[in-house]
Amino acid sequence: MGKIIGIGTGRGIGLMFILMGLIIMLITMLGYYYPPLRKVEIELPDAT
């Protein structure tokens, strides 16, 4: 793990940023492949 984020003070927060970025990318991809969420702009009427 030290080769990726280094060693020393503050490396835990670096690891956390990497993990959170990966989790956000995963959630985004899952949302894209969920058809009701992808079509929400088309199916819901405007609130005007």
PDB file with SEQRES, HELIX, SHEET and CRYST1 records, atoms N, CA, C and O in Angstrom:
SEQRES   1 A   48  MET GLY LYS ILE ILE GLY ILE GLY THR GLY ARG GLY ILE          
SEQRES   2 A   48  GLY LEU MET PHE ILE LEU MET GLY LEU ILE ILE MET LEU          
SEQRES   3 A   48  ILE THR MET LEU GLY TYR TYR TYR PRO PRO LEU ARG LYS          
SEQRES   4 A   48  VAL GLU ILE GLU LEU PRO ASP ALA THR                          
HELIX    1 AA1 GLY A    2  ILE A    5  1                                   4    
HELIX    2 AA2 ARG A   11  TYR A   32  1                                  22    
HELIX    3 AA3 PRO A   35  ARG A   38  1                                   4    
HELIX    4 AA4 VAL A   40  GLU A   43  1                                   4    
CRYST1    1.000    1.000    1.000  90.00  90.00  90.00 P 1           1          
ATOM      1  N   MET A   1       0.822  -1.187   0.000  1.00  0.00           N  
ATOM      2  CA  MET A   1       0.000   0.000   0.000  1.00  0.00           C  
ATOM      3  C   MET A   1       0.868   1.254   0.000  1.00  0.00           C  
ATOM      4  O   MET A   1       0.463   2.288  -0.531  1.00  0.00           O  
ATOM      5  N   GLY A   2       2.035   1.171   0.579  1.00  0.00           N  
ATOM      6  CA  GLY A   2       2.916   2.328   0.645  1.00  0.00           C  
ATOM      7  C   GLY A   2       3.383   2.810  -0.711  1.00  0.00           C  
ATOM      8  O   GLY A   2       3.690   3.991  -0.869  1.00  0.00           O  
ATOM      9  N   LYS A   3       3.446   1.927  -1.695  1.00  0.00           N  
ATOM     10  CA  LYS A   3       3.869   2.326  -3.036  1.00  0.00           C  
ATOM     11  C   LYS A   3       2.813   3.173  -3.734  1.00  0.00           C  
ATOM     12  O   LYS A   3       3.135   3.975  -4.611  1.00  0.00           O  
ATOM     13  N   ILE A   4       1.562   2.998  -3.349  1.00  0.00           N  
ATOM     14  CA  ILE A   4       0.474   3.738  -3.998  1.00  0.00           C  
ATOM     15  C   ILE A   4       0.281   5.109  -3.363  1.00  0.00           C  
ATOM     16  O   ILE A   4       0.251   6.119  -4.067  1.00  0.00           O  
ATOM     17  N   ILE A   5       0.150   5.155  -2.045  1.00  0.00           N  
ATOM     18  CA  ILE A   5      -0.153   6.422  -1.371  1.00  0.00           C  
ATOM     19  C   ILE A   5       1.009   6.958  -0.560  1.00  0.00           C  
ATOM     20  O   ILE A   5       0.901   8.031   0.033  1.00  0.00           O  
ATOM     21  N   GLY A   6       2.100   6.247  -0.522  1.00  0.00           N  
ATOM     22  CA  GLY A   6       3.253   6.694   0.244  1.00  0.00           C  
ATOM     23  C   GLY A   6       3.182   6.241   1.689  1.00  0.00           C  
ATOM     24  O   GLY A   6       2.268   5.522   2.092  1.00  0.00           O  
ATOM     25  N   ILE A   7       4.171   6.680   2.463  1.00  0.00           N  
ATOM     26  CA  ILE A   7       4.208   6.347   3.884  1.00  0.00           C  
ATOM     27  C   ILE A   7       4.405   7.626   4.672  1.00  0.00           C  
ATOM     28  O   ILE A   7       4.918   8.614   4.147  1.00  0.00           O  
ATOM     29  N   GLY A   8       4.007   7.609   5.906  1.00  0.00           N  
ATOM     30  CA  GLY A   8       4.206   8.760   6.765  1.00  0.00           C  
ATOM     31  C   GLY A   8       2.899   9.402   7.191  1.00  0.00           C  
ATOM     32  O   GLY A   8       1.816   8.841   7.023  1.00  0.00           O  
ATOM     33  N   THR A   9       3.036  10.588   7.743  1.00  0.00           N  
ATOM     34  CA  THR A   9       1.899  11.321   8.282  1.00  0.00           C  
ATOM     35  C   THR A   9       0.931  11.723   7.173  1.00  0.00           C  
ATOM     36  O   THR A   9       1.357  12.161   6.104  1.00  0.00           O  
ATOM     37  N   GLY A  10      -0.345  11.578   7.420  1.00  0.00           N  
ATOM     38  CA  GLY A  10      -1.374  12.007   6.480  1.00  0.00           C  
ATOM     39  C   GLY A  10      -1.704  11.003   5.399  1.00  0.00           C  
ATOM     40  O   GLY A  10      -2.498  11.308   4.509  1.00  0.00           O  
ATOM     41  N   ARG A  11      -1.132   9.835   5.444  1.00  0.00           N  
ATOM     42  CA  ARG A  11      -1.401   8.841   4.391  1.00  0.00           C  
ATOM     43  C   ARG A  11      -2.769   8.200   4.568  1.00  0.00           C  
ATOM     44  O   ARG A  11      -3.348   7.709   3.599  1.00  0.00           O  
ATOM     45  N   GLY A  12      -3.289   8.196   5.774  1.00  0.00           N  
ATOM     46  CA  GLY A  12      -4.619   7.626   6.005  1.00  0.00           C  
ATOM     47  C   GLY A  12      -5.696   8.419   5.285  1.00  0.00           C  
ATOM     48  O   GLY A  12      -6.625   7.845   4.716  1.00  0.00           O  
ATOM     49  N   ILE A  13      -5.569   9.749   5.310  1.00  0.00           N  
ATOM     50  CA  ILE A  13      -6.550  10.580   4.615  1.00  0.00           C  
ATOM     51  C   ILE A  13      -6.424  10.397   3.109  1.00  0.00           C  
ATOM     52  O   ILE A  13      -7.423  10.469   2.392  1.00  0.00           O  
ATOM     53  N   GLY A  14      -5.210  10.160   2.621  1.00  0.00           N  
ATOM     54  CA  GLY A  14      -5.017   9.882   1.199  1.00  0.00           C  
ATOM     55  C   GLY A  14      -5.714   8.595   0.793  1.00  0.00           C  
ATOM     56  O   GLY A  14      -6.357   8.534  -0.255  1.00  0.00           O  
ATOM     57  N   LEU A  15      -5.588   7.578   1.614  1.00  0.00           N  
ATOM     58  CA  LEU A  15      -6.268   6.309   1.357  1.00  0.00           C  
ATOM     59  C   LEU A  15      -7.776   6.496   1.394  1.00  0.00           C  
ATOM     60  O   LEU A  15      -8.495   5.924   0.574  1.00  0.00           O  
ATOM     61  N   MET A  16      -8.257   7.291   2.335  1.00  0.00           N  
ATOM     62  CA  MET A  16      -9.686   7.535   2.435  1.00  0.00           C  
ATOM     63  C   MET A  16     -10.206   8.247   1.185  1.00  0.00           C  
ATOM     64  O   MET A  16     -11.279   7.906   0.688  1.00  0.00           O  
ATOM     65  N   PHE A  17      -9.463   9.231   0.671  1.00  0.00           N  
ATOM     66  CA  PHE A  17      -9.869   9.926  -0.552  1.00  0.00           C  
ATOM     67  C   PHE A  17      -9.930   8.967  -1.736  1.00  0.00           C  
ATOM     68  O   PHE A  17     -10.855   9.040  -2.545  1.00  0.00           O  
ATOM     69  N   ILE A  18      -8.962   8.078  -1.843  1.00  0.00           N  
ATOM     70  CA  ILE A  18      -8.957   7.102  -2.933  1.00  0.00           C  
ATOM     71  C   ILE A  18     -10.165   6.181  -2.819  1.00  0.00           C  
ATOM     72  O   ILE A  18     -10.853   5.937  -3.810  1.00  0.00           O  
ATOM     73  N   LEU A  19     -10.426   5.672  -1.631  1.00  0.00           N  
ATOM     74  CA  LEU A  19     -11.565   4.768  -1.435  1.00  0.00           C  
ATOM     75  C   LEU A  19     -12.899   5.467  -1.682  1.00  0.00           C  
ATOM     76  O   LEU A  19     -13.790   4.893  -2.308  1.00  0.00           O  
ATOM     77  N   MET A  20     -13.044   6.692  -1.202  1.00  0.00           N  
ATOM     78  CA  MET A  20     -14.290   7.429  -1.417  1.00  0.00           C  
ATOM     79  C   MET A  20     -14.502   7.719  -2.902  1.00  0.00           C  
ATOM     80  O   MET A  20     -15.631   7.651  -3.388  1.00  0.00           O  
ATOM     81  N   GLY A  21     -13.443   8.038  -3.619  1.00  0.00           N  
ATOM     82  CA  GLY A  21     -13.556   8.259  -5.060  1.00  0.00           C  
ATOM     83  C   GLY A  21     -14.014   7.012  -5.784  1.00  0.00           C  
ATOM     84  O   GLY A  21     -14.853   7.084  -6.681  1.00  0.00           O  
ATOM     85  N   LEU A  22     -13.467   5.863  -5.399  1.00  0.00           N  
ATOM     86  CA  LEU A  22     -13.879   4.603  -6.020  1.00  0.00           C  
ATOM     87  C   LEU A  22     -15.337   4.277  -5.709  1.00  0.00           C  
ATOM     88  O   LEU A  22     -16.068   3.791  -6.572  1.00  0.00           O  
ATOM     89  N   ILE A  23     -15.749   4.544  -4.482  1.00  0.00           N  
ATOM     90  CA  ILE A  23     -17.142   4.285  -4.090  1.00  0.00           C  
ATOM     91  C   ILE A  23     -18.092   5.197  -4.861  1.00  0.00           C  
ATOM     92  O   ILE A  23     -19.148   4.749  -5.308  1.00  0.00           O  
ATOM     93  N   ILE A  24     -17.732   6.465  -5.021  1.00  0.00           N  
ATOM     94  CA  ILE A  24     -18.570   7.402  -5.772  1.00  0.00           C  
ATOM     95  C   ILE A  24     -18.676   6.976  -7.232  1.00  0.00           C  
ATOM     96  O   ILE A  24     -19.753   7.054  -7.823  1.00  0.00           O  
ATOM     97  N   MET A  25     -17.567   6.525  -7.818  1.00  0.00           N  
ATOM     98  CA  MET A  25     -17.609   6.046  -9.202  1.00  0.00           C  
ATOM     99  C   MET A  25     -18.519   4.830  -9.328  1.00  0.00           C  
ATOM    100  O   MET A  25     -19.270   4.721 -10.297  1.00  0.00           O  
ATOM    101  N   LEU A  26     -18.464   3.917  -8.366  1.00  0.00           N  
ATOM    102  CA  LEU A  26     -19.313   2.730  -8.386  1.00  0.00           C  
ATOM    103  C   LEU A  26     -20.790   3.108  -8.288  1.00  0.00           C  
ATOM    104  O   LEU A  26     -21.615   2.579  -9.034  1.00  0.00           O  
ATOM    105  N   ILE A  27     -21.127   4.012  -7.381  1.00  0.00           N  
ATOM    106  CA  ILE A  27     -22.516   4.443  -7.218  1.00  0.00           C  
ATOM    107  C   ILE A  27     -23.015   5.138  -8.482  1.00  0.00           C  
ATOM    108  O   ILE A  27     -24.161   4.940  -8.885  1.00  0.00           O  
ATOM    109  N   THR A  28     -22.167   5.946  -9.109  1.00  0.00           N  
ATOM    110  CA  THR A  28     -22.537   6.623 -10.348  1.00  0.00           C  
ATOM    111  C   THR A  28     -22.817   5.622 -11.459  1.00  0.00           C  
ATOM    112  O   THR A  28     -23.799   5.762 -12.189  1.00  0.00           O  
ATOM    113  N   MET A  29     -21.968   4.622 -11.590  1.00  0.00           N  
ATOM    114  CA  MET A  29     -22.180   3.608 -12.625  1.00  0.00           C  
ATOM    115  C   MET A  29     -23.451   2.810 -12.357  1.00  0.00           C  
ATOM    116  O   MET A  29     -24.199   2.514 -13.288  1.00  0.00           O  
ATOM    117  N   LEU A  30     -23.703   2.462 -11.106  1.00  0.00           N  
ATOM    118  CA  LEU A  30     -24.928   1.733 -10.772  1.00  0.00           C  
ATOM    119  C   LEU A  30     -26.166   2.577 -11.072  1.00  0.00           C  
ATOM    120  O   LEU A  30     -27.166   2.059 -11.570  1.00  0.00           O  
ATOM    121  N   GLY A  31     -26.102   3.858 -10.774  1.00  0.00           N  
ATOM    122  CA  GLY A  31     -27.215   4.752 -11.079  1.00  0.00           C  
ATOM    123  C   GLY A  31     -27.459   4.879 -12.566  1.00  0.00           C  
ATOM    124  O   GLY A  31     -28.607   4.986 -12.999  1.00  0.00           O  
ATOM    125  N   TYR A  32     -26.397   4.870 -13.353  1.00  0.00           N  
ATOM    126  CA  TYR A  32     -26.542   4.966 -14.803  1.00  0.00           C  
ATOM    127  C   TYR A  32     -27.218   3.723 -15.370  1.00  0.00           C  
ATOM    128  O   TYR A  32     -27.990   3.824 -16.324  1.00  0.00           O  
ATOM    129  N   TYR A  33     -26.945   2.576 -14.810  1.00  0.00           N  
ATOM    130  CA  TYR A  33     -27.521   1.337 -15.312  1.00  0.00           C  
ATOM    131  C   TYR A  33     -28.893   1.021 -14.715  1.00  0.00           C  
ATOM    132  O   TYR A  33     -29.452  -0.037 -15.003  1.00  0.00           O  
ATOM    133  N   TYR A  34     -29.441   1.902 -13.901  1.00  0.00           N  
ATOM    134  CA  TYR A  34     -30.779   1.727 -13.329  1.00  0.00           C  
ATOM    135  C   TYR A  34     -31.753   2.560 -14.171  1.00  0.00           C  
ATOM    136  O   TYR A  34     -31.811   3.779 -14.008  1.00  0.00           O  
ATOM    137  N   PRO A  35     -32.516   1.926 -15.067  1.00  0.00           N  
ATOM    138  CA  PRO A  35     -33.334   2.658 -16.039  1.00  0.00           C  
ATOM    139  C   PRO A  35     -34.293   3.697 -15.450  1.00  0.00           C  
ATOM    140  O   PRO A  35     -34.374   4.792 -16.007  1.00  0.00           O  
ATOM    141  N   PRO A  36     -35.026   3.431 -14.360  1.00  0.00           N  
ATOM    142  CA  PRO A  36     -35.919   4.477 -13.844  1.00  0.00           C  
ATOM    143  C   PRO A  36     -35.173   5.761 -13.455  1.00  0.00           C  
ATOM    144  O   PRO A  36     -35.704   6.857 -13.637  1.00  0.00           O  
ATOM    145  N   LEU A  37     -33.991   5.643 -12.941  1.00  0.00           N  
ATOM    146  CA  LEU A  37     -33.224   6.831 -12.578  1.00  0.00           C  
ATOM    147  C   LEU A  37     -32.719   7.550 -13.821  1.00  0.00           C  
ATOM    148  O   LEU A  37     -32.688   8.780 -13.862  1.00  0.00           O  
ATOM    149  N   ARG A  38     -32.326   6.791 -14.826  1.00  0.00           N  
ATOM    150  CA  ARG A  38     -31.811   7.380 -16.057  1.00  0.00           C  
ATOM    151  C   ARG A  38     -32.914   8.109 -16.826  1.00  0.00           C  
ATOM    152  O   ARG A  38     -32.629   9.079 -17.528  1.00  0.00           O  
ATOM    153  N   LYS A  39     -34.168   7.660 -16.708  1.00  0.00           N  
ATOM    154  CA  LYS A  39     -35.288   8.236 -17.457  1.00  0.00           C  
ATOM    155  C   LYS A  39     -36.104   9.240 -16.644  1.00  0.00           C  
ATOM    156  O   LYS A  39     -37.172   9.658 -17.091  1.00  0.00           O  
ATOM    157  N   VAL A  40     -35.642   9.627 -15.497  1.00  0.00           N  
ATOM    158  CA  VAL A  40     -36.440  10.475 -14.602  1.00  0.00           C  
ATOM    159  C   VAL A  40     -36.774  11.822 -15.247  1.00  0.00           C  
ATOM    160  O   VAL A  40     -37.856  12.354 -14.996  1.00  0.00           O  
ATOM    161  N   GLU A  41     -35.897  12.386 -16.058  1.00  0.00           N  
ATOM    162  CA  GLU A  41     -36.171  13.664 -16.715  1.00  0.00           C  
ATOM    163  C   GLU A  41     -37.294  13.533 -17.738  1.00  0.00           C  
ATOM    164  O   GLU A  41     -38.036  14.487 -17.971  1.00  0.00           O  
ATOM    165  N   ILE A  42     -37.419  12.379 -18.338  1.00  0.00           N  
ATOM    166  CA  ILE A  42     -38.432  12.154 -19.367  1.00  0.00           C  
ATOM    167  C   ILE A  42     -39.787  11.845 -18.729  1.00  0.00           C  
ATOM    168  O   ILE A  42     -40.815  12.341 -19.192  1.00  0.00           O  
ATOM    169  N   GLU A  43     -39.798  11.040 -17.686  1.00  0.00           N  
ATOM    170  CA  GLU A  43     -41.046  10.529 -17.126  1.00  0.00           C  
ATOM    171  C   GLU A  43     -41.733  11.480 -16.150  1.00  0.00           C  
ATOM    172  O   GLU A  43     -42.961  11.470 -16.056  1.00  0.00           O  
ATOM    173  N   LEU A  44     -40.987  12.291 -15.429  1.00  0.00           N  
ATOM    174  CA  LEU A  44     -41.611  13.195 -14.462  1.00  0.00           C  
ATOM    175  C   LEU A  44     -41.991  14.512 -15.132  1.00  0.00           C  
ATOM    176  O   LEU A  44     -41.210  15.060 -15.911  1.00  0.00           O  
ATOM    177  N   PRO A  45     -43.184  15.022 -14.834  1.00  0.00           N  
ATOM    178  CA  PRO A  45     -43.568  16.319 -15.409  1.00  0.00           C  
ATOM    179  C   PRO A  45     -42.807  17.460 -14.728  1.00  0.00           C  
ATOM    180  O   PRO A  45     -42.336  17.335 -13.598  1.00  0.00           O  
ATOM    181  N   ASP A  46     -42.705  18.567 -15.450  1.00  0.00           N  
ATOM    182  CA  ASP A  46     -42.061  19.746 -14.875  1.00  0.00           C  
ATOM    183  C   ASP A  46     -42.939  20.332 -13.775  1.00  0.00           C  
ATOM    184  O   ASP A  46     -44.165  20.236 -13.838  1.00  0.00           O  
ATOM    185  N   ALA A  47     -42.322  20.929 -12.782  1.00  0.00           N  
ATOM    186  CA  ALA A  47     -43.053  21.497 -11.646  1.00  0.00           C  
ATOM    187  C   ALA A  47     -43.262  22.994 -11.851  1.00  0.00           C  
ATOM    188  O   ALA A  47     -42.819  23.810 -11.043  1.00  0.00           O  
ATOM    189  N   THR A  48     -43.939  23.342 -12.937  1.00  0.00           N  
ATOM    190  CA  THR A  48     -44.180  24.774 -13.198  1.00  0.00           C  
ATOM    191  C   THR A  48     -45.627  25.123 -13.080  1.00  0.00           C  
ATOM    192  O   THR A  48     -45.999  26.281 -13.268  1.00  0.00           O  
TER     193      THR A  48                                                      
END                                                                             
